[in-house]
């Protein structure tokens, strides 16, 4: 089993809990001498009859071939518990991803429900209850801003002092660029990579047009594309693909970019919770990216097997988030930073509903107000906090 996810998201802590009570051999490839041993003798390194835990497997990808040989010889399940801070399938030096032999679990920074002890059942509730879903909220705009700035990394959540949290987030990005990304691929111009990361933070939740970024940061278009792929591989950013009924069109549609952790994006922009909600602040785009990533987290555990997209036509009719399940049923979600909602805010959702007919389940405008309000058939305005506080009717206490 591989637990894959961003640095500092709690992978090692989770693995220790999973291995508790079992005799296990622990190997951390961040330790230079351990890494050298793995490089020198991969087969001998993984030869162990009981559970072996290997931290940061991406440091020595050749270990996967040695593990494959061991598993083929002795196919008992659960012999190897691996962690990685980079998407293994994206690594260029990857010799074999153990197809059919390895289960991968992605671990994200905390969701808002995990932080609050709330149900985090919004995705399941939308598909199960549709327009009958109701939610009321006491969360205010400044409190939403606090959540965006805090983010979900366990270390950042634990630091109530804003300055201490900012120092953690500063060092997180710096270490990620200087260590993680540099070890995955040689970076010719580190300062330009840092500038690219800040530029992407300002565009979090917006369309990613990679070719327009090159002139802004002084890099060739091919280098920008390579750097963007590296940022995805280390779980700093995530691309949200364009939705279309034609699957082949999804691959060529312009994706959106979102930072996996909203606190990292806000910190890169020098935004605190107070400046975020000013009239000229970045509350709107950062709130949209925050919502996108809360949805992405939920899709890793929801009962409803669905995928996350965005929607945009040539006429610039847009829907911020589109969830489509395996049966082709679709939920549309718009995000508004205001505490009021107008009929025009449903323009994109109505377009999508007309196009899909009975396959359209419900269209929701998430806003910073307190009530769930009807705006026509299958159209609802709902507080943003429904993301982590709502649950399907069949799961609610009777």
Helices and strands as residue ranges (DSSP letters): E 2-5, H 11-19, E 24-28, H 32-40, H 42-45, E 51-55, G 57-60, H 63-73, E 80-84, G 88-90, E 104-107, H 112-116, H 122-129, G 130-132, H 141-150, H 154-158, H 162-175, I 176-181, H 182-184, H 190-202, E 206-207, G 210-212, H 213-217, H 221-233, E 237-240, H 247-252, E 256-259, H 262-268, H 273-276, H 283-298, E 306-312, E 318-325, E 330-335, G 343-346, H 347-356, G 357-359, E 360-367, E 373-374, E 379-383, H 386-389, G 393-395
